[in-house]
Amino acid sequence: GIGNEKLRPYQQFMPNRHKFRVGGTGISGLAFADDTSGSYPEEFRDVAFLANPITSTINCVKIVRNLDGTITAEHLPDLLKSKDDWFRPVNIEFGPDGCLYIADWYNKIVSHNEVATTHPDRDKTHGRIWRIRHKSQKPRSIPNLYKASNKDLVTHLQSPSHWQKRAAAFQIADRQAKELVPTLTKLVTNTSVEKTARIHTLWALEGLDAYDQKTITTLLTDKDGDIRREAVRALETFKLSPDETAALLSPLITDKNVMVRSQIIRTLEFRGKANNKTIDILVSFCHPAAPNNNMGGGYEQNFERYLARRALERYPSELKAYLATAEAAKHPEEKRVWAQQALGKQAAGSFAQQWKTLSKKPLDKDTLVIVSGRSGDQSVQKLVQPYFANPKNAKHIAQIALKHAADAYAPAVGYPLAETAMTLVRSGKKEDIILGLQLARTYRITHLCPEFAKLISAAKDETLKREIIASLSHLPKGFAMQFLALVNDASNSKNVRIDALSALVQAQGDQSVLTVQKFLADHPADQSAIINALGNTTQGNHVLLILVASKKLTTADIPLAVAERINHLYKNDPAAKHIHQQVTAAHKKQLDKDVARIAKLEQQFATKSGNPTTGKILFSGMCLTCHVVGEEGNGIGPALDGSAKRDTNHLLTAIINPDAAAENAYILYRVIESSGIITEGLKSKQDKRGVSIAQQGGAITFIAKRTVKDQHHVGSSSFMPTGLISSMPDNTVIDILTYIRSLK
């Protein structure tokens, strides 16, 4: 879907098809040489031409979808590589003459989010269109098909030009040239005619609504899978009865061509009418989830079950009636269970029957989502309780639930998952206890907090103590004494005491000011860590505001991110405004120094190369926590492949001042929970269940909607922090630049 969103929660994304990358962060056009002759020669068959404005190239990738669903791909040499850095291909198309046309944006600046929209280097008046002809091509006359006779349109359907075929098919349909039906029928079934000519002829027959059962039956049994697929698709257009449709499609449900099988499901979905026979076909595609999502097996199985359930959602009354028939009972129980999910919420008795099948296998995402959807029913909770409380299942359940929280969360699913969490906590094993705490925290199972508080006295490990504190911080007010004891216990690590102090402030609010003040005085070396920790909660930000107002802290002690939170939370407080103004002014002063440094660094880089090996080490530790290059990195931010083509000034600007041209998709997002916890990062997903926030390093935090008090983008601030290289010496920056400019 748009924005890489799933069309349904249970949809599987297609896995990576190959390991190579063509470079750059975005492709702006795709074209294939589809003409059978007179255009690019046979060596370019199945070659995707890719317009790559980042690297100023036209890339070539030969790609073939095999019958079993696997994909064969090969990265070929580029068709075009320009020495002109302003060459920015943003669209690409083969014309009627069989030549390749390229729309060239012609701009020094490579993308809209590299520098500010007001940057003087942005060219807003020039542009070019290029035409590339293969040396073997001969000039081709372009017919005016508006003036062609109906009889001649049949000839144009057989032209080697893909454009002529398509235009002729459209003309026949627009003119409703029904006298051509006998000729078109002979043409479409003639196996000696080139495949794409036959497919366009079928399109013309569809446009004329010229259905002939003998013709369609012939096409459905054709040796060519693409012909069979198009014949299956055409059945939707011809609007046959469900009985007729089922009779034609039933022999194809085990077709070896995966595209034919998936088209059967789509045709039945979009036909808009169903009966027991067509529903039976759809249920046959309700496969169990595959153990993997690999192309050529697992992905196709998962994709077909997704399409089948989506199609069945269109026919709830027909599906419900079908499931009560003897024909339905012939399908394996697991297929019927998956089909039943298309009905949405069902009675507990229906779920009880499904659970007999679901509980026989290890929990997977789909089963968890099913249980979650029914968990509001107390009889369902009671039914699944033994499974979720079973120590043999607990670890696996927790891992699945944590991995898929954004898809499976519902408030009531916390009850069966609470059984899992407590089973893990009671095990006494550190790693299991931590897993149980994380499970309860992610699903906001706060009624277990009193049980978790009992773990503090016996906990010796720093990691375990921090996990306990993190869990209790979602319901902090009842545990102030425990937090205070952890703060005052000098045997605890610095991190444990700071975490406990922040949680104490959540619990006590302004009453904790003196405790915080004393802790700061006793631990001056940890002041920065303490302030940052307090800045992660609403209560902590108010305590910091009080301490600055009472001059126990200065505005210079407050980081910009914390100052922005204080200003947002207490925007009507003059002291908050003062802090924000002072901190922002200091930040701008430093930023101005950094921006002024760009010219110096640019000059040094032009005359002296750095050490790319050193640069790569620094780049990997600093940049790949968010960005990706090739197969390395976390992929939260844009890919940096193709940075060799980026202007040095623009590149330095993007690093030093990312807020200057932050793209909407990469604006910092803030979520404030009712407990006071503040989470900031990149919004990766949001729906009725909650919001997922991606953070540096690749971690994604799911926050349930019911706990969210406020959420918003943080002005125009980029997710990428400013000041990354403020303290770096020039030589170090040059090393990083040298490596970045090596990324093809």
LOMAR-728180 format. One record per atom (N, C-alpha, C): x negated, y, z. Coordinates in steps of 0.2 Angstrom, whole numbers, plus 5000, padded with zeros to 4 digits. Last residue first. Layout:
residues N
XYZ ...
//
This chain:
residues 744
485450224980 485650234973 486450214972 484650304991 485150264991 485550274984 483650394993 483450334990 484050284988 484050495001 483950514994 483750454990 483850435013 484550445011 484550455003 482450445015 482850375014 483550385011 482250575015 481950535010 482250475009 483050615027 483250635020 482950595014 482250555036 482950535036 483150555029 481050635035 481050555034 481750535033 481550755038 481250745031 481250665030 481750745052 482350755047 482150735040 480450725056 480950675057 481550685052 479850855053 479650795049 480150735050 480550935061 480650945054 480450875051 481250855076 480750895073 480850895065 482950865083 482450835079 481850875076 483950935089 483350925093 482750885089 484950935079 484750995081 484050985085 485550825072 484850835071 484550905074 486850835076 486550765076 485750775076 487750945077 487150945081 486750875081 489450875077 488950915075 488250915079 490150705074 489950765078 489450805075 491450665064 490750665064 490550715068 492750705063 492550645068 491850635069 492850875063 492750815060 492550765065 494150985067 493550955069 493450895066 495251065065 494851045059 494251015061 496151015079 496051065074 495751045067 496250855081 495950915085 495750965080 497950795080 497250805077 496950865081 498750705094 498650765089 497950765086 499850665107 499350645102 499350695097 500450625123 500250675118 499750645113 500750505130 501050565132 500950625127 500950335128 500650395125 501050455127 501450215132 501050245137 500750315134 502150175121 502550185127 502150225132 501250135111 501550195111 501950215117 499650085116 500350065116 500750135116 498150085108 498550115113 499250115112 496650005104 497450005103 497750035109 495150045097 495550045103 496250055102 493749975090 494450005089 494849995095 492050005086 492549975091 493250015089 491050055078 491550005075 492049985080 490250155082 490050085083 490450035081 491450275086 490750255084 490550195086 493150215084 492550255088 491850235085 494850215080 494150195079 493650235082 496350185087 495850235087 495150205086 498050155084 497350125085 496850175083 499550165092 499050205088 498350165089 501150075092 500650125095 500150145090 502250025086 501949995091 501450035095 502650095075 503050105080 502750065087 500950155070 501650135069 502050135075 499350185064 499950215068 500550185066 497650175062 498250145061 498750175066 496450255064 496450205059 497150175057 495850405068 496550365068 496550315063 494350415077 494650415070 495350375070 494450495093 494050455088 494450465081 494750485110 494650525104 494250485099 495850475124 495450435119 495350475113 496050495141 496050535134 495550485130 497150465154 496550445150 496650475143 498350485161 497850545161 497250525156 499350405160 498950395166 498350445166 499950435148 500250455154 499850445161 498550485137 499050435140 499350465146 498250565122 498250575130 498750525132 497150555109 497750525112 497750535119 496550645094 496550635102 497250605104 495450635080 496150625083 496150615091 494550725068 494550695075 495350695078 494750695051 494850735057 494850705063 494750615040 494150605045 494150665050 495750645032 495750575034 495150565039 495450775028 496050765033 495950695036 493750815028 494350795025 494850765030 492850965032 493050895035 493750875031 491851065030 492351035024 492550965026 491251095042 491351145036 491851125031 491050995051 491651035051 491851075046 489750965049 490250925046 490950955046 488351025049 488951055050 489551025047 487350935046 487250985051 487951015053 487750855036 487450825042 487550875047 488150945026 488650895028 488450855035 487051015024 487651045026 488050995029 486250915018 486050945025 486650985028 486950905006 486850845010 486650875017 486851025000 487451005002 487450945007 485451034998 485751085002 486451055005 485250924989 484950924996 485250975001 486550844981 486150904982 485850904989 486550664978 486850724981 486350784982 486050554972 486350604968 486550664971 485850474983 485250494979 485450554974 486950424987 486750484990 486150514987 487450294984 487450344979 487250414981 488350254999 487950234993 487950294988 489050285010 488450335008 488050305002 490750275013 490150245011 489650295009 491550365027 491450355020 490750315019 491750275043 491650335039 491550315031 491850145046 492350185048 492350255044 490850045042 491350065037 491950105040 489750005048 490349985051 490950005047 488349915040 488649975043 489349955045 487949845024 487749855031 488149915034 488149815011 488449775016 488349785023 487949975006 487949905004 488449865008 488250065020 487850065014 487749995012 489350155030 489150095027 488750105021 489550245046 489550235038 489350165036 489450225060 490050235057 490150225049 488250175062 488750165068 489450175065 487350225053 487750155051 488250135057 486750335058 487250345053 487650275052 485750295068 486150355069 486750355064 485050175065 485350185072 485850245073 484850195051 485250145053 485550145060 484050315052 484650315048 485150255051 482850265058 483250315061 483950325058 482550175048 482650155055 483050205059 482350255037 482850205037 483050175044 481250335040 481950365039 482450315040 480250245040 480450275047 481150305046 480250225026 480350165031 480550195038 480050345020 480750315020 480850255025 479350485026 479250415026 479950375026 479550625014 479450595020 479250515020 478750735002 479150675004 479050645011 478750904999 478350845003 478850795005 479450994992 478650994991 478350934995 480750984996 480550994989 479850984987 480650985009 480850925006 480650924999 480451115012 479951065014 480051005010 481651175007 480951195004 480451145006 482551115016 482651105009 481951125005 482151175028 482051095027 482151085020 482451305026 481751285027 481651215026 483851305024 483351325018 482651305020 484251255037 484351215030 483851235025 484151335047 483651295046 483651255040 485351395048 484851435045 484251395044 486051295054 486251315047 485651355044 485451305067 485451245063 485551255055 485951435070 485151415070 485051355066 487251415070 486951465066 486251445065 487351325081 487551295074 487251345069 487051405092 486651345090 486751325083 488151485091 487451515091 486951465089 489151405093 489151435086 488451465085 488951365106 488951315101 488851345094 489251485112 488551455113 488451405107 490551505109 490051555107 489351525107 491151395115 491151395108 490651445105 490851425128 490551365126 490551365118 491651545129 490951545131 490551485128 492951505126 492651555122 491851555123 493151405136 493151385129 492851435124 493151475148 492651425147 492651405139 494251565145 493551595146 493051535145 495351475145 495151515139 494451545139 495251435158 495151385153 494951425146 495651555164 494951525166 494751475160 496951575160 496351625158 495651595159 497951455154 497551475160 496951515158 498651405144 498851465147 498451495153 498051285141 497951335136 498151405139 497551165146 497751215150 497751285147 497251075136 497751045141 497951105146 496451145127 497151115125 497551105131 495351175135 495751235132 496451205130 494951055139 495151095144 495651145141 494551005126 495050975129 495351015135 493451095123 494051095119 494651065122 492551065133 492851135133 493551135129 492250935129 492650945135 492951015136 491550975117 492150925117 492550935123 490451055122 490951075118 491651035118 490051025140 490051015133 490551045129 489651135152 490251105149 490051095142 488651215158 488651145159 489151105156 488951345154 488351305150 488351235152 489851385163 490051365157 489551325152 489351305179 489351355174 489651335167 490051255195 489751235188 489751305184 490451335205 490051275207 489751245200 491351435202 490651445201 490151385204 492651415202 492351435208 491551435208 492851385188 493151445191 492851465198 492151265188 491851325184 492151385187 493051185196 492351195198 491951255194 494251195189 494151225196 493451235198 493851125177 494051195177 494051225184 493650995183 493051035180 493251115179 494950965186 494450975192 493851015189 495450955174 495651015178 495251025184 494750845169 494650915166 494950965170 495250745177 494550765178 494450835174 496650735173 496450765180 495750785180 496450695160 496750755161 496550785168 494850625156 495450615159 495750685160 493550645152 493950595148 494650575151 492850725159 493150755153 493550705150 492150645168 492750675171 493150705165 491150605160 491650555162 492250585164 490450725158 490750685152 491250635154 490050745171 490550795168 490850765162 489150635173 489750645177 490250695174 488150655164 488550595163 489250605167 487650785169 487950775162 488450715161 487150745182 487750795181 488050785174 486150665186 486750635183 487350685181 485350745193 485050715187 485650685183 486050775205 485950825200 485750795193 486850705216 486550675210 486450725204 487350785226 486950735228 486550695222 488150875219 487650905222 487150845224 489150785214 488750825209 488050845213 489750745226 489350695222 488950725217 490250865230 489750835234 489350785230 491250885220 490750935221 490150905225 492050775222 491650775216 491050825217 492550795235 492150735233 491750745227 493250915232 492650915237 492250855236 494250875223 493750925221 493150925225 495250795225 494650755224 494050805223 496450855224 496250835230 495550815231 496750865210 496450915213 496150905220 496850685209 496950755206 496550805209 496850555213 496950605218 497050675215 496750475202 497150455208 497350515212 495750535194 496450515191 496950505197 494750535204 495050595202 495750585198 494450395204 494750425210 495050495208 493950375191 494650345193 494950375199 492750445192 493250475187 493950445189 492150365202 492350435204 492850465199 492050245195 492450255201 492650325203 491050285186 491750265184 492250265189 490050325195 490350375190 491050355188 489750195200 489950255205 490350305201 489350125189 489950105193 490250155197 488250195185 488850185181 489450165184 487350175196 487550245194 488250235190 487850035206 487450065201 487750135199 487950015224 488250015217 487850055212 487450055235 487149995232 487449985225 488150165240 487550175237 487250115234 489750185240 489350135241 488650145237 490650285237 490150295242 489650245244 491350235226 490950295225 490450305230 491950125232 491450115227 491050175226 492850195240 492350155243 491850135238 493650265231 493250305235 492650255238 494350155225 493850195221 493350235225 495050115236 494550065233 494050105229 495850225238 495350205244 494850155241 496650235227 496150285228 495650265233 497650155221 496950125222 496450175224 498850205216 498850155221 498150135224 498450285205 498650315211 498750265217 498150225192 497650235197 497850255204 498350125181 498850135186 498450165193 497250125173 497850135170 498450145175 496250095182 496250165180 496950185176 496149965183 496449995188 496650065186 495249935172 495949915172 496349945177 494050005175 494450025169 495149995169 493749925187 493949995187 494350025181 493449805181 494049805186 494249885186 492349835173 493049815170 493549815174 491449875183 491649925178 492349905174 491249745189 491549805193 491849855188 490749675178 491349655181 491649715185 489449745176 489949745171 490649725173 488849715189 489049785187 489549785181 489349595200 489049605194 489349675192 490049565211 489349585212 489049615206 491649555219 491249565213 490549595214 492349545231 491949485229 491449505223 493049665231 492649645237 492149595235 493849665219 493249715220 492749685225 494949585217 494349565215 493749605217 496049655221 495749605226 495049575224 496349725210 496049765215 495749715220 497149625203 496449645201 496049685206 498349635210 497949565210 497149585208 498749765207 498549745214 498149675214 498949745192 498349785195 498249775203 499949685186 499449645189 498849685193 500749785181 500949755187 500449705190 500149825169 499949855175 500249825181 499749785155 500149745160 499949765167 499349835143 499549885148 500049845153 498649765134 499349765133 499749795139 497349795138 497549815131 498349815131 497349745151 497249825150 497449835143 497449615150 497949645153 497949725152 496249585142 496949565140 497449615143 495349625151 495349665145 496049645142 495549535161 495549605163 495649645156 495149415154 495849425157 496049495159 493849435152 494349425146 495049435148 493349435165 493349495161 493749495155 493549305168 493949365172 493949425168 492749235159 493449225159 493849285163 491449285164 491749295157 492449285156 491549235177 491449305176 491749315169 492649115184 492149125179 492049205177 493849105191 493249125194 492649135190 495149085186 494649035185 493949045189 495949185188 495949145194 495349085192 495849255176 495649285182 495549235187 496549165168 495849175167 495549205173 497849165173 497549105173 496749115172 498149305171 497949285178 497649215178 498249305157 497749345160 497649325167 499349215155 498649205152 498149245156 500349285162 500149215164 499449195161 500349395154 500149405161 499949335164 500949355142 500249365142 499949375149 502349345146 501949285145 501149295145 502349495148 502549445153 502249375152 502049565137 501649575143 501749515148 503049565129 502649515128 502049515133 503749685132 503949625135 503549565134 503149785123 503149785131 503249725134 502149725111 502849735113 502849745120 500949695098 501149725105 501849735105 500449645086 500849595091 501149635097 499649725080 500149695076 500649665080 498749775089 499049825085 499649795081 498149645093 498649685098 499049735094 497349545088 497949575084 498449615089 496349525097 496149535090 496749565086 497049495109 496549555109 496449575101 497649375105 498049435107 497649495107 496549285103 496949305097 497349365099 495949285116 495549315110 496049335104 497049235123 496749305125 496349325119 497149105118 497649155117 497449225118 495849055121 496049065114 496649115113 495949045135 495449085132 495649105125 497148965138 497149035140 496549075136 497348835135 497548875130 497348945131 497048765147 496748745141 496848795135 497848825156 497148845156 496748825150 499448885152 499048825152 498248845152 500248995151 499948985158 499448925158 500848985139 500349035140 499949035147 501548865141 501048865136 500548925137 502448905151 502048845152 501448845147 503249015144 502749025150 502248965151 504148995135 503448995132 502949005138 505348995142 505248945137 504448935136 505449115148 505349055152 505148995148 505549205137 504949205142 504849145146 506749165133 506149145128 505549155133 507549205143 507549135142 506949115137 507349345141 507049315147 507049235146 506949435127 507449385130 507149345135 505849495123 506349535127 506849495130 505149415114 504949415121 505449455126 505249405101 505749375105 505749385112 504149465096 504749485094 505349465097 503149385102 503249455104 503849485102 503249265094 503449265101 503549335104 502849315082 503549285082 503749295090 501549355085 502049405083 502749385083 501049225087 501049275093 501549335091 501149165075 501549145080 501549195086 500249245067 500949245066 501349225071 498949225074 499249285074 500049285072 499149065083 498849115078 499249175078 498848945095 499149005094 498749045088 498748775090 498448835093 498748895091 500248685089 499648705087 499348765090 501548665095 501048605094 500448625091 502348775096 501848765101 501448695101 503048775084 502548825085 502048805090 504048665086 503548665081 502948705082 504748715097 504448645097 503948635092 505148845093 504548835097 504248765098 506248825085 505648845082 505048825086 507148795095 507048745091 506348755087 507148925102 506948865105 506748805101 507649005092 506949015093 506748945097 509048965093 508648955087 507848955088 509249005106 509348935104 508948925098 509149145105 508649105109 508649035107 509549205089 509749185096 509149145099 508349325081 508849275081 509049255088 507849465071 508049435078 508549385077 507449405055 507349455060 507549425067 507449315044 508149335047 508049385052 506249275041 506449325037 507149355039 505949175050 505749245052 505949295048 506349065043 506849095048 506549155050 505149025036 505749055032 506249095037 504448965046 504249035043 504749065039 505248855049 505148905054 504948975051 505148785037 505848815039 505748865044 503848755037 504048795032 504748825034 503848665048 503448725048 503648775043 504648555045 504848605050 504448675049 504648525027 504348525033 504648575038 506248505019 505648535020 505348525026 507448445021 506948405017 506348435018 508348535026 508048485031 507548445028 508948595015 508448625019 508048585024 509848495011 509248515007 508748545011 510848505021 510348445021 509748455017 510948675028 511148625023 510648565024 510648785035 511148735038 511248675034 509948865027 509548825032 510048775036 510848925019 510448875016 510148835022 511449025027 511848975024 511448915022 510249105028 510649075034 511049015032 510049145015 509549105018 509849075024 511249225012 511049165008 510549115012 510949325021 511549285022 511549215018 509749385017 509849355024 510449305024 508849415006 509449375005 509549345012 507649485008 508149515004 508849475004 506849405014 507149455018 507649495014 506349325004 506949295008 507249355012 505249405000 505849384996 506449364999 504449395011 504649455009 505249455005 504149255011 504549285017 504849355015 503449244999 504049205000 504549235005 502349325000 502849344995 503549314997 501749255011 501949325012 502449345007 501449135005 501949135010 502149205012 500649184995 501249154993 501749154999 499549225003 499849274998 500549244996 499049105008 499349155013 499749205009 498649034996 499149005001 499449055005 497749124992 498249114988 498849084992 496749115002 497049185001 497749164997 496348975002 496649005008 497049075006 496048974986 496348924991 496748954996 495449074980 495349004977 495648954981 494649174993 494949164986 494849094983 495049135010 494549135004 494949134998 495449135023 495749185018 495349195012 495848985032 495449045030 495749085025 496848905035 496348905040 495848965038 498448975031 497848945029 497348955034 500048945038 499548995037 498848955035 501148845028 500848855034 500248905033 502248915015 501648875017 501448885024 503448935008 503348955014 502848915018 503848884995 503248924996 503048955003 505048834998 504548784996 503848824996 505848944999 505648905005 505048855004 506048974985 505749014990 505448984996 506848854982 506248874978 505748914983 507948884990 507548814991 506848824987 508448994984 508248994991 507748934992 508948934972 508348984972 508048994979 509948854977 509448824973 508848874973 510848934985 510448884988 509848854984 510549094977 511049044980 510548984983 510449274973 510149204975 510749154977 509949424966 510449374967 510149304969 508849494963 509349524967 509949484968 507649484956 508249474953 508849494956 506549504965 506849564962 507449554957 506349374970 506449424974 506849484971 506149294958 506649274962 506849334967 504949364954 505549364950 506149344954 504049334965 504249404963 504849404959 503949194963 504249224969 504449294968 503349184950 504049154952 504349184958 502149244952 502649284948 503349244949 501449154959 501649214963 502149254959 501349054949 501649034955 501849104959 500549124939 501249094938 501649084944 499349144946 499749204944 500449184942 498849014948 499149044954 499549114952 499148874939 498948944938 499248984944 499748754940 499048764943 498748834942 501348744947 500948764941 500248774944 502348704955 501648674957 501248694951 503448764950 503248784957 502548754959 504048744938 503348774938 503148794945 505248674938 504648644935 504048674936 506048794943 505848734947 505248694944 506448884933 505848894937 505648834941 507648844927 507048854922 506348864927 508448824937 508348764933 507748784929 508548954943 508248894947 508048834942 509249024933 508549044934 508148984938 510448954933 510048954927 509348964928 510848984946 510748914944 510348914938 510949134946 510449094950 510349024948 511049184929 511349164935 510849134939 509849314922 510249244922 510549234929 509249434918 509749434923 510249374922 508149474910 508749444907 509349434911 507249524920 507549564915 508149544912 506849404926 507149454930 507549504925 506249334916 506849314918 507249364922 504949394914 505549414909 506249394912 504149324922 504349384924 504949414920 504049204915 504349204921 504549274923 503349254904 504049224903 504349224909 502149284910 502549344907 503249314906 501649154913 501749214918 502249264916 501549094901 501949074906 502149124911 500549184896 501149174892 501649154897 499449154905 499749224904 500449224901 499249014902 499549034908 499849104908 499648924888 499248984890 499649004897 500448824884 499848804887 499448864890 502148844888 501648864884 500948844887 503348834895 502948774894 502348784890 503948954893 503848934900 503348864900 504248964880 503649004883 503448974890 505248874879 504648854875 504048894878 506248934886 505948874888 505348854885 506449054878 506149054885 505848994887 506948994867 506349034866 506049034873 508148934872 507648894869 506948924868 508849044877 508548994881 508048954878 508649214874 508749144870 508449094874 509049384875 508849314878 509049254874 508749524872 508849474867 508649404870 508649664875 509049614879 509249554875 507649734870 508249724866 508749684869 506649724879 506949794878 507649794874 506349594877 506649614883 507049684882 505749604865 506349564865 506749584872 504649674868 505049704864 505749664864 503949584877 504249644879 504749684875 503649484867 504149474872 504449534876 502749564860 503349544857 503849524862 501749564869 502049634868 502749614864 501349434869 501649464875 502049524874 500949414856 501549374858 501849404865 499749494857 500349514852 500949474854 499049424866 499249494868 499849514863 498649304859 499049304865 499449374866 498949284841 498549304847 498949324853 499749144834 499649214835 499349234841 499949014836 499349034832 499249104832 501148994842 500548984846 499849004842 502549074841 502049054836 501349054840 503449144848 503349064850 502849034845 503549274844 503349254851 503249184852 503949254830 503249284832 503049264839 505249214831 504749174828 504049194830 505749324837 505849254841 505349214838 505549424828 505249424834 505249364838 506549384818 505749384817 505349384823 507749394825 507549324823 506749324821 507749534829 507649484834 507449414831 507849644821 507149614821 507149554826 509049694823 508949654817 508349624817 508949784834 509149714835 509149664829 508149904839 508149874832 508349794832 508250014848 508649954848 508749924841 507250104849 507750114843 508250054843 506650064860 506950134860 507450134854 506149944856 506549944862 506950014861 505249984846 505749934844 506349934850 504350074853 504750094848 505350044846 503749984862 504150034864 504650064859 503049904853 503549874857 504049924860 502150004847 502649964843 503249934847 501350034858 501850084855 502350054851 500749914860 501149944865 501649994862 500049894848 500449844850 500949874855 499250014848 499750004843 500249954845 498349984859 498850044859 499450034854 497649884854 498149874860 498649934860 497349834838 497349894843 497849874848 497549734829 497049724834 497049774840 499349704827 498749744826 498249724831 500549654829 500049604828 499349644826 501449764829 501449714835 500849674835 501349804816 500949844821 500949804828 502349724811 501649714809 501149744814 503449774817 503249704818 502549684816 503549894811 503349894818 503149824820 503949874798 503249884799 503049884806 505349864800 504949804798 504249814799 505649994804 505749944809 505349884807 504350114798 504950074798 505050024803 503550254807 503550184804 504250154803 503650364813 503850364806 503850304803 503150344826 503750374825 504050364818 501850294823 502350244824 503050274824 500650344813 501150384817 501750334817 499050264815 499750274812 500150314816 497450314813 497950304818 498650314815 496050224806 496650274805 497150264810 494450214812 495050184811 495650244810 492750194807 493250234808 493950204807 491950054816 492050094810 492650134811 490750014828 491350034826 491450064819 489449984832 489749944827 490449964825 489150084841 488850084835 489150044830 490650144850 490050094849 489850094842 490850304855 490950254850 490450204850 491550404867 490950364866 491150304861 491850574871 492050514867 491450474865 492150684884 491750644880 492050584877 492650844889 492850774887 492450744882 492350954903 492150924896 492550854895 492451114911 492551034911 492451014904 492451264921 492151214916 492451144916 492951324932 493151344925 492951304920 492451314945 493251304944 493451324937 491251254954 491351274947 492151264946 490451294969 491051254966 491251284959 489551364974 489351314969 489851274966 490051444985 489951474978 489751424972 491351374994 490651374993 490551394985 492651354998 492451424996 491751424994 492751235003 493151244997 492951314994 491251175010 491851215011 492151225004 490651015005 490551085008 491151115007 491250885003 490550895004 490350965008 492550855000 492450865007 491650865008 492650844986 493050894989 492850904996 491050814978 491650794981 491950854985 489850864972 490050804971 490750784973 489551014964 489750984970 490050914969 489451044950 488851034954 488950994961 490450974938 490351014944 489751004948 491350904928 490750954927 490751004932 492350814925 492450874929 491950924929 492650734911 492150754915 492250824919 493450604905 493650674907 493050684912 493050504891 492950524898 493050594899 493550374880 493650444882 493550454889 493050254869 493150274876 493050344877 493950204854 493350234857 493550254865 495050164848 494650114850 494050134854 495950254844 495450244839 494950194842 496750274855 497050234849 496550214844 495550264869 496050294864 496250254859 495350214885 495150194878 495750224874 494750324898 495350294895 495050274888 494550404914 494250364908 494750324905 494050534925 494550484922 494250454916 492950594930 493550584935 494050544932 491250604930 491750574926 492350564931 490250734931 490650704936 491250674932 488750804929 489150754925 489550724930 487750874935 488450904935 488950854932 486550814933 486950804940 487650834940 486050734919 486450804921 486850784928 485750614916 485250654919 485550724922 486950484917 486750554915 486250574919 487150334910 486850364916 486650424914 488250214905 488050284904 487750304911 488450084908 488550104901 488250164899 487349994918 487750044917 487850064910 487249814918 486949874917 487449934916 488449724928 488049734922 487749804922 488949614940 488749684939 488249694934 490149504939 489449514938 489349584936 491349384945 491149454944 490349454943 492749284946 492049284944 491849354942 493749234959 493549284954 492849274953 495049104961 494449134962 494249184957 496249054956 496249114960 495649144962 496248954947 496348934954 496348994959 495949024935 496648994936 496748974943 495049184939 495149114936 495849084938 494849334933 495249304938 495349234935 493349414930 493849374927 494149334933 492249554925 492749524931 493249474928 490849644924 491249594921 491649554926 490649814926 490749754930 491149704926 489749964924 490049904921 490149844925 489950144926 489750074928 490050024924 489450284922 489950244920 489750174921 488850414933 488750354929 489450324927 488650494944 488550524937 488450464932 488850454957 488250434954 488150464947 490150504959 489650514964 488950504961 490950474949 490750544949 490250554954 491150344939 490850354945 490550424946 492250244931 492050314931 491850324938 491950084924 492150124930 491850194930 492549964914 492150024914 492450064920 492549794916 492849854918 492349904918 492649664903 492149714907 492549774909 493249584895 493349574902 492849614906 492149604882 492749574884 492749564892 490949644877 491249694882 491949664884 490549554868 490149554874 490449604879 491349594857 491549534861 491149534868 491349774855 491249704853 491349654858 492549904855 491949874858 491849804856 493549884841 493349934846 492649904849 493849794831 493849864829 493649914835 494949684840 494349694836 494349774834 495749684851 495449614849 494949624844 495649804864 495749784857 495449724855 495249824877 495749774876 495949754869 494149874887 494149874880 494649814878 494749954902 494549894899 494649904891 494450064915 494650054908 494349984906 494650184928 494550114926 494850104919 494150314940 494450284934 494250214932 493350344951 493950394949 494250374942 492850274966 492850264959 493450304956 491750324979 492350324976 492350314968 490450334984 490950324988 491650324985 488950244977 489450304977 490050284982 488850084969 488550144972 489050194972 489249964967 489050004961 488750064963 488749814975 489149874975 488849914970 489049634978 488649694975 489149754976 489849534983 489349564987 489049634984 491549514980 490849504978 490449544983 492849524986 492749484980 492049464978 493449525002 492949544997 492849494992 495249475002 494549475005 494049505000 496749565003 496249524999 495549525002 497649555018 497249585014 496849545009 499249475021 498549475022 498149515016 500649535030 500349525024 499549515025 501449555041 501149485040 500749475034 501949685040 501349675045 501049605044 501949745023 502249705028 501749695033 501049825016 501749825014 502149795020 499749905025 500049845023 500749855021 498750045019 499250015023 499549945021 497950115011 497750045013 498150015018 498650225006 498150235012 497950165015 499950125000 499650185000 499250195007 499649945000 500050005000 499650065000 
//
